[in-house]
């Protein structure tokens, strides 16, 4: 049982497995160990402490809300606010600010040079979640990932269905049931 479907609160392998299907991160790590864009279309360092990320256009959350720079800012600031009480909080321990530059560009600022920042932003715990919606993401996940939650009966089963609005190719299987 995943326990929570909020990526920032995920404490088990099963929770991270599920949240990684429902939510997207800014980056991904290839099988060869290279950082690749997932929601990030392009990125660069303005200087040693400022990572500029340009998002893929047209991405939405499963509820239809846009996944834009404001959503990324709200998500990362939420993660930072919760980092003291969450197991994965150290992933972004050097992040000091998240600024919206324009509708699709966000700048992540760190207290000093931090080489693993993009890799840490690929971790499922740092997945982008919608902000300000008043939902309990632990039980009502709303993500931009390849699957959406259909049903969760804790300690019994969890059913995910392919997200028809997901960018790119649909998942190779239409449903995923975890017992």
SVG drawing of the C-alpha trace seen along z (x, -y; Angstrom):
<svg xmlns="http://www.w3.org/2000/svg" viewBox="-12 -37 41 45">
<polyline fill="none" stroke="black" stroke-width="0.4" points="0.0,0.0 1.5,-3.3 0.3,-5.1 0.2,-8.5 -0.1,-9.6 1.4,-13.0 4.9,-12.8 6.4,-15.1 5.1,-12.7 6.1,-9.5 8.1,-7.3 8.0,-3.9 9.1,-2.4 5.4,-1.6 4.4,-5.2 7.2,-6.5 6.2,-3.8 2.6,-5.1 3.4,-8.8 5.9,-8.5 3.1,-7.3 0.6,-10.1 3.0,-13.1 5.8,-14.4 9.1,-15.9 11.1,-18.6 13.8,-16.2 14.4,-12.5 17.6,-10.3 18.2,-8.2 19.3,-4.5 22.8,-5.8 22.7,-8.2 22.2,-11.4 19.8,-14.2 17.0,-14.6 14.1,-17.0 10.7,-15.6 8.6,-18.8 11.7,-20.9 12.0,-21.6 15.4,-23.4 17.5,-24.6 20.7,-26.4 22.5,-28.0 22.4,-31.8 25.3,-31.6 26.5,-29.0 23.4,-29.5 20.6,-30.1 19.0,-27.3 16.7,-28.6 14.1,-26.1 11.9,-26.5 8.8,-24.3 7.2,-22.2 4.2,-24.2 0.7,-22.9 1.1,-20.6 -1.9,-20.3 -2.7,-18.6 -5.3,-15.8 -8.0,-18.3 -7.3,-20.5 -5.4,-23.2 -2.2,-24.5 1.1,-23.3 3.0,-26.5 5.8,-28.4 3.4,-29.6 2.4,-26.0 6.1,-24.9 6.9,-27.8 3.9,-26.9 4.8,-23.2 8.5,-23.8 7.7,-26.4 5.2,-23.9 8.0,-21.3 10.4,-23.7 7.8,-24.7 7.3,-21.0 10.9,-20.0 11.6,-20.0 8.9,-17.4 9.3,-15.2 11.8,-12.4 12.9,-13.7 13.3,-17.3 17.1,-17.3 16.8,-16.9 16.3,-20.7 18.1,-21.8 20.1,-24.4 17.2,-26.0 16.6,-29.5 14.1,-30.9 11.9,-29.9 11.1,-32.8 8.6,-33.0 10.4,-34.7 7.5,-34.3 4.5,-31.9 6.8,-29.0 10.1,-29.9 11.1,-29.4 14.4,-30.1 15.5,-28.0 18.1,-29.7 20.4,-28.0 22.5,-29.2 25.7,-28.1 26.7,-26.0 24.9,-22.7 25.9,-20.3 23.2,-17.6 20.2,-20.1 18.8,-18.8 19.2,-15.2 17.4,-16.0 14.6,-17.6 14.3,-14.3 13.4,-12.5 9.7,-11.5 9.4,-13.4 10.0,-16.7 7.3,-16.0 5.2,-19.0 1.8,-19.2 -1.0,-21.8 -0.9,-24.6 -3.7,-26.3 -6.4,-23.9 -7.4,-22.8 -7.1,-19.1 -5.5,-16.5 -3.0,-15.1 -2.3,-12.2 -5.7,-10.7 -6.7,-12.8 -3.7,-13.1 -3.8,-15.5 -0.8,-15.2 0.4,-15.5 1.9,-12.0 0.9,-9.1 -1.7,-7.7 -4.6,-9.0 -6.0,-7.6 -9.3,-5.8 -9.8,-4.1 -7.8,-3.5 -9.0,-1.1 -6.2,-1.3 -4.7,2.1 -6.8,3.7 -6.2,2.3 -5.2,-0.8 -6.3,-1.3 -4.6,-3.7 -5.9,-4.5 -3.9,-6.0 -4.2,-9.8 -5.7,-10.6 -4.4,-14.1 -0.8,-13.1 1.7,-14.6 3.4,-12.3 2.6,-8.6 0.1,-7.0 1.3,-4.3 1.5,-0.9 -1.1,0.5 -4.5,-1.3 -4.8,-0.4 -2.5,0.5 -3.9,2.3 -1.8,2.8 -3.1,5.3"/>
</svg>
